[in-house]
Amino acid sequence: MALPQDTPEILERFHSHLDLVDLVARQLSRELGRAVELDDLRSLGQQGLLEAARRFDEGRGVSFRRFANYRVRGSMLDGIRKSAPLPRRAHARIRALEAALLVSEAAAEDAAPGALPVTPDPQASEKKLSEHLADMATAMAMGLLATPALGNDGELAALDMAESPEDAVAHAELRELVLRALDDLPEDERTLVRRHYLEGERFDHVAASLGLSKSWGSRLHTRAIARLTKRLRSLVR
């Protein structure tokens, strides 16, 4: 897995945090159930950990373990989604977890030392945490709403696409609410959300088409999700 050009520092980061791979793998295994194999998650996570060790920049003010956690989890989710057809519920769960991960990763970058002023006000901190959790819930709902990816033959990459009547109604109602809320978003945010969630395009492809790196794309995504959270709340009152 390691390459000859990998420095001793990179290798030390990788080997000293292998426990993180097992920890995240077990967490995702519980969340996704029997749709995935634990060993597959570990293998994908090790790839993500090595990539994190290569890309880590101490100057960003985030610990390596925190930085690697997002890369390891993202590598597992992306790899499992691409590797084989999945049951609809597992596929939807992965998309929901990926959406929440985008929000959390952008929040972690904004919370790095020097990124934003730190407030000692407990009420402000509690409000910020509440807003973050609400945004994560919105992101996960968007992930559950997302259009499933298409396989190479154009068929849906899922094994059990059937929905209960209750699920179908809830899905349709959520989609209608989101479509109404999208109208209030700035154009770039609306485009990102629509193309990624409602049209099923890969997030990095949409970000690139908008002239954004994945990092800046995730920040735009987080702003869009925050606006959607507020707008959806107003629509359901």
C-alpha positions as CSV (number, residue, x, y, z in Angstrom):
1,M,0.0,0.0,0.0
2,A,2.8,2.4,0.9
3,L,5.0,3.8,-1.9
4,P,8.8,4.2,-1.9
5,Q,8.5,7.9,-1.8
6,D,6.5,7.9,1.4
7,T,8.5,9.5,4.1
8,P,9.1,8.0,7.6
9,E,6.9,10.8,9.0
10,I,4.0,9.7,6.7
11,L,4.5,6.0,7.6
12,E,4.6,6.9,11.3
13,R,1.3,8.7,11.1
14,F,-0.2,5.8,9.2
15,H,1.0,3.0,11.5
16,S,0.3,4.9,14.8
17,H,-3.3,5.5,13.9
18,L,-4.4,2.1,12.5
19,D,-6.6,1.7,15.5
20,L,-8.7,4.5,14.1
21,V,-9.5,2.4,11.0
22,D,-10.8,-0.4,13.1
23,L,-12.9,1.9,15.3
24,V,-14.6,3.7,12.3
25,A,-15.1,0.3,10.5
26,R,-16.9,-1.1,13.5
27,Q,-19.1,2.0,13.8
28,L,-20.1,1.9,10.1
29,S,-20.6,-1.8,10.3
30,R,-23.2,-1.3,13.0
31,E,-24.8,1.5,11.1
32,L,-25.0,-0.3,7.7
33,G,-25.7,-3.8,9.0
34,R,-25.0,-6.9,7.0
35,A,-24.9,-5.1,3.6
36,V,-21.1,-4.6,4.1
37,E,-18.2,-6.8,5.3
38,L,-16.1,-5.5,8.2
39,D,-12.9,-6.6,6.4
40,D,-13.9,-4.6,3.3
41,L,-14.4,-1.5,5.5
42,R,-11.0,-2.0,7.1
43,S,-9.3,-2.3,3.7
44,L,-10.9,0.9,2.4
45,G,-10.2,2.7,5.7
46,Q,-6.5,1.9,5.5
47,Q,-6.4,3.5,2.0
48,G,-8.1,6.6,3.4
49,L,-5.7,6.7,6.4
50,L,-2.6,6.5,4.1
51,E,-4.0,9.2,1.9
52,A,-4.7,11.4,5.0
53,A,-1.1,10.8,6.2
54,R,0.2,12.0,2.9
55,R,-2.0,15.1,2.7
56,F,-1.9,16.2,6.4
57,D,-0.8,19.8,6.9
58,E,0.0,20.8,10.5
59,G,-0.3,24.4,9.6
60,R,-4.1,24.1,9.4
61,G,-4.4,23.8,13.1
62,V,-6.3,20.5,13.1
63,S,-4.9,17.3,14.8
64,F,-4.0,14.5,12.5
65,R,-6.4,12.1,14.1
66,R,-9.3,14.5,13.6
67,F,-8.3,15.1,10.0
68,A,-7.8,11.4,9.4
69,N,-11.2,10.5,10.8
70,Y,-13.0,12.3,8.0
71,R,-10.8,10.8,5.3
72,V,-11.1,7.3,6.7
73,R,-14.8,7.5,7.0
74,G,-15.2,9.1,3.6
75,S,-13.0,6.4,2.0
76,M,-15.1,3.6,3.5
77,L,-18.4,5.2,2.4
78,D,-17.2,6.0,-1.1
79,G,-15.6,2.6,-1.6
80,I,-18.6,0.6,-0.4
81,R,-21.0,2.6,-2.5
82,K,-18.9,2.0,-5.6
83,S,-17.9,-1.6,-5.0
84,A,-21.2,-3.5,-5.5
85,P,-24.9,-3.2,-5.9
86,L,-26.5,-2.4,-2.5
87,P,-29.9,-2.8,-1.0
88,R,-31.8,0.5,-1.3
89,R,-31.9,1.1,2.4
90,A,-28.1,0.6,2.7
91,H,-27.5,2.8,-0.3
92,A,-29.7,5.5,1.2
93,R,-28.0,5.2,4.5
94,I,-24.6,5.7,2.9
95,R,-25.7,8.8,1.1
96,A,-27.1,10.2,4.3
97,L,-23.9,9.5,6.2
98,E,-21.9,11.1,3.4
99,A,-24.0,14.2,3.5
100,A,-23.6,14.5,7.2
101,L,-19.8,14.0,6.8
102,L,-19.6,16.9,4.4
103,V,-21.3,19.2,6.9
104,S,-19.1,18.0,9.8
105,E,-15.9,18.2,7.8
106,A,-16.6,21.8,6.8
107,A,-17.5,22.7,10.4
108,A,-14.2,21.2,11.6
109,E,-12.2,23.3,9.1
110,D,-14.1,26.5,10.2
111,A,-13.4,25.6,13.9
112,A,-9.7,25.3,13.4
113,P,-7.5,27.7,15.4
114,G,-7.5,31.1,13.6
115,A,-10.4,30.3,11.3
116,L,-13.0,31.9,13.5
117,P,-13.0,33.8,16.8
118,V,-13.6,31.6,19.8
119,T,-16.5,32.6,22.1
120,P,-16.5,31.7,25.8
121,D,-20.3,32.3,25.9
122,P,-21.9,29.0,26.9
123,Q,-25.3,30.0,25.4
124,A,-23.6,30.9,22.1
125,S,-21.8,27.6,22.1
126,E,-25.0,25.7,22.8
127,K,-26.8,27.5,20.1
128,K,-24.0,26.8,17.6
129,L,-24.0,23.1,18.5
130,S,-27.8,23.0,18.2
131,E,-27.6,24.6,14.7
132,H,-24.9,22.2,13.7
133,L,-26.9,19.2,14.8
134,A,-30.0,20.5,12.9
135,D,-27.9,21.0,9.8
136,M,-26.5,17.5,10.0
137,A,-30.1,16.2,10.3
138,T,-31.1,18.2,7.2
139,A,-28.0,16.8,5.4
140,M,-28.9,13.3,6.3
141,A,-32.5,13.8,5.1
142,M,-31.2,15.1,1.8
143,G,-29.0,12.0,1.5
144,L,-32.0,9.8,2.1
145,L,-33.8,11.8,-0.6
146,A,-30.9,11.5,-3.1
147,T,-31.3,9.9,-6.4
148,P,-29.5,6.5,-6.4
149,A,-26.4,6.1,-8.5
150,L,-26.8,4.4,-11.9
151,G,-24.9,1.2,-12.7
152,N,-22.9,0.7,-15.9
153,D,-25.9,-0.7,-17.6
154,G,-28.1,2.2,-16.6
155,E,-30.0,0.2,-14.1
156,L,-30.4,1.3,-10.5
157,A,-27.5,-0.1,-8.4
158,A,-29.8,-1.6,-5.8
159,L,-31.4,-4.9,-5.1
160,D,-34.6,-4.1,-3.3
161,M,-36.1,-0.8,-4.6
162,A,-39.5,-1.4,-3.3
163,E,-40.9,1.1,-0.8
164,S,-43.8,0.8,1.6
165,P,-46.7,3.1,0.8
166,E,-45.8,5.1,4.0
167,D,-42.2,5.5,2.9
168,A,-43.2,6.5,-0.6
169,V,-45.6,9.2,0.8
170,A,-42.9,10.6,3.2
171,H,-40.3,10.6,0.4
172,A,-42.7,12.5,-1.9
173,E,-43.6,15.0,0.8
174,L,-39.9,15.7,1.7
175,R,-39.0,16.1,-2.0
176,E,-41.8,18.6,-2.5
177,L,-40.7,20.6,0.6
178,V,-37.1,20.6,-0.6
179,L,-38.1,21.8,-4.1
180,R,-40.0,24.7,-2.6
181,A,-37.1,25.5,-0.2
182,L,-34.5,25.4,-3.0
183,D,-36.1,28.4,-4.7
184,D,-34.8,30.6,-1.8
185,L,-31.2,29.6,-2.2
186,P,-28.5,31.6,-4.0
187,E,-28.0,30.2,-7.5
188,D,-24.6,28.4,-6.8
189,E,-26.0,26.8,-3.7
190,R,-29.2,25.8,-5.4
191,T,-27.2,24.3,-8.3
192,L,-25.0,22.3,-6.0
193,V,-27.8,20.8,-4.0
194,R,-30.1,20.1,-7.0
195,R,-27.4,18.4,-9.1
196,H,-25.9,16.4,-6.3
197,Y,-29.0,15.2,-4.4
198,L,-31.9,15.5,-6.9
199,E,-30.0,14.6,-10.1
200,G,-27.5,12.1,-8.6
201,E,-24.2,13.7,-9.8
202,R,-21.1,13.1,-7.8
203,F,-20.3,15.9,-5.4
204,D,-16.7,16.4,-6.5
205,H,-17.9,16.6,-10.1
206,V,-20.5,19.3,-9.4
207,A,-18.0,21.3,-7.3
208,A,-15.4,21.1,-10.1
209,S,-18.0,22.3,-12.7
210,L,-18.7,25.3,-10.4
211,G,-14.9,26.1,-10.3
212,L,-14.6,24.9,-6.7
213,S,-12.2,22.6,-5.0
214,K,-13.9,19.8,-2.9
215,S,-13.0,21.8,0.3
216,W,-14.6,25.0,-0.9
217,G,-17.5,23.0,-2.4
218,S,-18.1,21.4,1.0
219,R,-18.3,24.9,2.6
220,L,-20.8,26.0,-0.1
221,H,-22.7,22.8,0.7
222,T,-22.7,23.6,4.4
223,R,-24.1,27.1,3.8
224,A,-26.8,25.7,1.5
225,I,-27.8,23.1,4.1
226,A,-27.9,25.8,6.8
227,R,-30.3,27.9,4.7
228,L,-32.4,24.8,3.9
229,T,-32.7,24.0,7.6
230,K,-34.1,27.4,8.3
231,R,-36.4,27.4,5.3
232,L,-37.7,23.9,5.9
233,R,-38.5,24.8,9.5
234,S,-40.6,27.8,8.3
235,L,-42.4,25.6,5.7
236,V,-43.5,22.9,8.2
237,R,-44.7,25.3,10.9
